[in-house]
Amino acid sequence: MSRWKWLLIAIAVLVAGIVAWRLWSQRAPTAARGGGASDAPVPVTVVAAESKDVPIFLNALGTVQALNTVTVNAQVSGQLMAIHFKEGEEVKQGSLIAEIDPRTFQAALDQALAKKKQDEAQLSASRSTLARYEELIKQHFVAAQDLENQRQTVRQQEALVAADDAAISSARTQLSFTKITAPIDGIAGIRQVDVGNLISANGSTGIVVLTQVHPLNVLFSLPEQNIDLVRTSGSPADSLAVTALDRNDSHEIAQGVLKVVDNQIDTTTGTFKLKAEFTNLQNTLWPGQFVNVRVQVRTVAGGVVVPATAVQRGPDGSYAYVVQGDNTVAMTALEVGDEASDSTVLIKSGLKSGDKVVTEGQFRLKPGSKVQPLAPGEAAPATSAEELAKIKDAGPKQQPQRRRPGGGG
């Protein structure tokens, strides 16, 4: 091999060495700074485990249902003369809702009354004739057959008068149907027909729909594995407490009681239905509304609870980071019970009252990590001016070390 080729190879090796050394010199200070940062305490939010009586809840999605819903229909046909309710307002049972033209029905009642008077007059005459026949039969002036025929006539006319009474009652009832009243207390919906229209008896649309909302019901379902817990915790007579919350679980809407547990499990869904009743005096619930339902089934005395954010899930089960006396953390396995409330969890084993668990900042931790415990809502203290100055002074000292090899090259 010629001398020039050896010279080119030597120059290439030298250049590669310089490049490698420069790359190493640039990464070394960064790694050193990273190592120092990893040794600094990690700021985390810490909350102490509490011991208290813990109510246990079952949660479900429920549908609000009116206690009674009635479509108000006309019971007789005729022209609608007047409407006596306002849409969206509450009406009382028995209050007048609408009126139908009563003239035809009043005429039918008058006709029935006149027919009764006519039949009563005939009955009175027949009874007088019967009384004379009964006196004359003693003197043998009237045949026995004529007396019996007169008695039959009186009976027939008594039946006619009784039929007239029934016809009068029917006509009076039909007349009363021209004044339509509310069958229940409830909220009037949107009017389905206007004044002046001819309406038919028991029409398909009706005049208005009334919904009773004081009280009302909430229907919901629970998984079949909870049925024993519900049945052993109480019954409709015991009235388990039920809470309705908004769809975001952010605030309570109303308080009620459990009324009914359905008598069978739905085999297609593996759930069973329940019905709770709410007084709803403030109209906070509305028919057709979806709400989150929380049923209190029992209370654990002296249970240990921690915020739900403290409980982490791993391949070996649930765990939490517990802060030790030297401000390091230990990964502690937990046996988790039921949800105690919206934000806390009941711990069966693994923690005791007073243990400090990490609720925020766990993703930066590993067993043995040094931490800086902070109270909920507390921010980590800002870096002091002295520390910033030290960091700033350290930068220029390291920068020339990365440039000198380049300049020499």
NORRA-V366721 format. One record per pair of residues at least 24 apart in sequence whose ideal C-beta (glycine too) atoms are under 10 Angstrom apart, sorted by the first residue. I is the first residue (numbers start at 1). J is the second residue. Records with the same first field share a line. If there is no record, write none. Layout:
# NORRA-V366721
I=J, J
This chain:
# NORRA-V366721
14=409
15=409
17=409
18=405, 406, 408, 409
19=406, 409
21=405, 406, 409
22=402, 403, 404, 405, 406, 409
23=402
24=402, 405
25=398, 401, 402, 403, 404, 405, 406
26=398, 401, 402, 403, 405, 406
27=402
28=398, 401, 402
29=394, 395, 397, 398, 399, 401, 402
30=398
32=394, 398
33=391, 394, 395, 398
36=391, 394
38=364, 369, 370
39=370
40=370, 372
41=327, 328, 369, 370, 371, 372, 373, 380
42=327, 329, 358, 361, 362, 363, 364, 365, 366, 369, 370, 371, 372, 380
43=360, 361, 364, 371, 372, 373, 374, 378, 379, 380, 381
44=321, 323, 327, 329, 356, 357, 358, 359, 360, 361, 362, 364, 365, 369, 371, 372, 373, 374, 380
45=307, 309, 310, 357, 358, 359, 360, 361, 362, 373, 374, 375, 376, 377, 378, 380
46=310, 321, 322, 323, 327, 329, 356, 357, 358, 359, 360, 361, 371, 372, 373, 374, 375, 376, 378
47=306, 307, 309, 310, 344, 355, 356, 357, 358, 359, 360, 373, 375, 376
48=306, 323, 351, 353, 354, 355, 356, 357
49=304, 305, 306, 307, 310, 320, 322, 344, 347, 350, 351, 352, 353, 354, 355, 356, 357
50=303, 304, 305, 306, 307, 340, 344, 353, 354, 355
51=301, 302, 303, 304, 305, 351, 352, 353, 354
52=300, 301, 302, 303, 304, 305, 340, 344, 353
53=299, 300, 301, 302, 303, 340
54=298, 299, 300, 301, 302, 303, 304, 305, 337, 338, 339, 340, 341, 344, 345, 346, 347
55=241, 294, 296, 297, 298, 299, 300, 303, 338, 340, 341, 346
56=229, 233, 295, 296, 297, 298, 299, 300, 303, 337, 338, 339, 340, 341, 346
57=241, 242, 243, 293, 294, 295, 296, 297, 298, 338, 339, 340, 341, 342
58=220, 222, 223, 226, 229, 230, 233, 240, 242, 274, 293, 294, 295, 296, 297, 338, 339
59=220, 222, 243, 245, 249, 292, 293, 294, 295, 339, 342
60=218, 219, 220, 221, 222, 223, 226, 242, 271, 274, 291, 292, 293, 294, 295
61=220, 221, 247, 290, 291, 292, 293
62=217, 218, 219, 220, 221, 242, 244, 245, 274, 275, 276, 285, 289, 290, 291, 292, 293, 294, 295
63=217, 218, 219, 220, 221, 287, 288, 289, 290, 291, 293
64=213, 216, 217, 218, 219, 244, 253, 254, 278, 280, 284, 285, 286, 287, 288, 289, 290, 291
65=211, 216, 217, 218, 219, 275, 285, 287, 288, 289
66=184, 186, 187, 209, 210, 211, 212, 213, 214, 215, 216, 217, 280, 285, 286, 287, 288
67=184, 185, 186, 211, 212, 213, 214, 215, 216, 217, 277, 278, 280, 287
68=183, 184, 185, 186, 210, 211, 212, 213, 216
69=184, 186, 189, 209, 210, 211, 212, 287
70=182, 183, 184, 186, 206, 208, 209, 210, 211, 212
71=189, 192, 202, 203, 204, 205, 206, 207, 208, 209, 210
72=97, 98, 180, 181, 182, 183, 184, 186, 188, 189, 192, 206, 207, 208, 209, 210
73=180, 192, 199, 200, 201, 202, 203, 204, 205, 206, 207, 208
74=98, 100, 177, 178, 180, 193, 199, 200, 201, 202, 203, 206, 207
75=100, 173, 174, 176, 177, 178, 180, 201, 202
76=100, 101, 102, 104, 105, 173, 174, 175, 176, 177, 178, 180, 199, 200, 201, 202
77=104, 177, 198, 199, 200, 201, 202, 203
78=102, 103, 104, 105, 177, 178, 198, 199, 200, 201
79=103, 104, 195, 196, 197, 198, 199
80=180, 193, 194, 195, 196, 197, 198, 199, 207
81=178, 195, 196
82=179, 195
83=180, 191, 193, 194, 195, 207, 208
84=179, 180, 181, 182
85=180, 182, 188, 189, 191, 207, 208, 210
86=188, 191
87=187, 188, 189, 190, 191, 208
88=187, 188, 189, 190
89=187, 188
90=182, 185, 186, 187, 188, 210, 212, 213, 214, 283
91=181, 182, 184, 185, 186, 187, 188, 208, 210
92=181, 182, 184, 185, 186
93=181, 182, 183, 184, 185, 186, 210, 212
94=181, 182, 183, 184, 185
95=181, 182, 185
96=179, 180, 181, 182
97=179, 180, 181, 182, 183, 188, 207, 208, 210
98=178, 179, 180, 181, 191, 193, 195, 199, 207, 208
99=178, 179, 180, 195
100=175, 177, 178, 179, 180, 198, 199, 201
101=178, 198
102=174, 175, 176, 177, 178, 179
103=175, 178
104=174, 175, 178
105=171, 172, 173, 174, 175, 176, 177, 178
106=171, 172, 174, 175, 178
107=171, 175
108=167, 168, 170, 171, 172, 174, 175
109=167, 168, 169, 170, 171, 172, 173, 174, 175, 176
110=168, 171, 175
111=167, 168, 171
112=163, 164, 165, 166, 167, 168, 169, 170, 171, 172
113=164, 167, 168, 171, 172
114=164
115=160, 161, 163, 164, 167, 168
116=160, 161, 162, 163, 164, 165, 167, 168
117=161, 164
118=160, 161, 164
119=156, 157, 158, 159, 160, 161, 162, 163, 164, 165
120=157, 158, 160, 161, 164
121=157
122=153, 154, 156, 157, 160, 161
123=153, 154, 155, 156, 157, 158, 159, 160, 161
124=154, 157
125=153, 154, 157
126=150, 151, 152, 153, 154, 155, 156, 157, 158
127=153, 154, 157, 158
128=154
129=153, 154
130=154
174=201
177=201
180=207, 208
182=208, 210
183=210
184=210, 211, 212
185=210, 212, 213, 214
186=210, 211, 212, 213, 214
187=211, 212, 213, 214, 283, 286, 287
211=286, 287, 288
212=287
213=278, 280, 281, 283, 285, 286, 287
214=278, 279, 280, 281, 283
215=254, 256, 257, 259, 277, 278, 279, 280, 281, 285
216=254, 256, 276, 277, 278, 279, 280, 283, 285, 286, 287, 289
217=256, 259, 260, 275, 276, 277, 278, 280, 285, 287
218=242, 244, 253, 254, 256, 258, 259, 274, 275, 276, 277, 278, 280, 285, 289, 290, 291, 293
219=260, 262, 273, 274, 275, 276, 293
220=244, 271, 273, 274, 275, 276, 291, 292, 293, 295
221=262, 265, 266, 269, 270, 271, 272, 273, 274, 293
222=261, 271, 272, 273, 274, 293, 295, 297
223=265, 269, 270, 271, 272
224=265, 266, 267, 269, 270, 271, 272
225=270, 271
226=271, 272, 274, 295, 297
227=261, 262, 265, 271, 272, 274
229=295, 297, 298, 338
230=258, 261, 272, 274, 295, 297
231=261, 272, 297
232=297, 298
233=258, 295, 296, 297, 298, 299
234=258, 261, 295, 296, 297, 298
235=261
236=260, 261, 274, 275, 276, 277
239=276, 277
240=274, 276, 295, 296, 297, 298
241=276, 294, 295, 296, 297
242=274, 275, 276, 277, 278, 293, 294, 295, 296
243=276, 278, 291, 292, 293, 294, 295, 296
244=276, 278, 280, 284, 285, 289, 291, 292, 293, 294
245=291, 292, 293, 294, 342
246=284, 289, 290, 291, 292
247=289, 290, 291, 292
248=292
249=291, 292, 294, 342, 343
250=292, 342
252=284, 294
253=278, 280, 282, 284, 285, 289, 291, 292
254=278, 279, 280, 281, 282, 283, 284, 285, 291
255=279
256=280, 285, 293
258=293, 295, 296, 297
292=342
294=339, 341, 342
297=338
298=338
299=340
300=337, 338, 340, 346, 348
302=353
303=337, 338, 340, 344, 346, 347, 348, 353
304=334, 337, 340, 345, 346, 347, 348, 349, 350, 351, 352, 353, 354, 355
305=337, 339, 340, 341, 343, 344, 345, 346, 347, 351, 353
306=334, 336, 340, 344, 345, 346, 347, 350, 351, 355, 356, 357, 359
307=343, 344, 345, 357, 359, 360, 376
308=336, 339, 340, 341, 342, 343, 344, 345, 359
309=343, 344, 345, 357, 358, 359, 360, 362
310=334, 344, 345, 347, 351, 355, 356, 357, 358, 359, 360, 362
311=336, 344, 345, 347, 350, 357, 359
312=358, 362, 363, 365
317=350
318=345, 347, 350
319=350, 362
320=345, 347, 350, 351, 355, 357, 358, 359, 362
321=356, 357, 358, 359, 361, 362, 365, 366, 367, 369, 371
322=350, 351, 355, 356, 357, 358
323=355, 356, 357, 358, 371, 373
324=356, 368, 371
325=356
326=370
327=356, 369, 370, 371, 372, 373
328=365, 367, 368, 369, 370, 371
329=356, 357, 358, 362, 365, 366, 367, 368, 369, 370, 371, 373
330=367, 368, 369
331=362, 365, 366, 367, 368, 369
332=357, 367
